[in-house]
Amino acid sequence: MPGAARRKKPLAVPGDGSDPNGMGAHLVAFLEYLCVKGYSQETVAKTRLAVASFIRWCEERGITKVV
């Protein structure tokens, strides 16, 4: 349908999803925190993009865990 809103696929969280101490797990926890605190969906989505971009930058340099 023209003009109909399209649903976007959820973006994959970067990092090793099986590692509870990995940056991806910390990103998910932080995004959940923002939702619980009442931040808008737009703020949460933009934060996800920005932090995911940072995590990918870290992974390119071999940084995979939060110290």
HELIX and SHEET records of a PDB file:
HELIX    1   1 MET A   23  VAL A   36  1                                  14    
HELIX    2   2 GLN A   41  GLU A   60  1                                  20    
END                                                                             
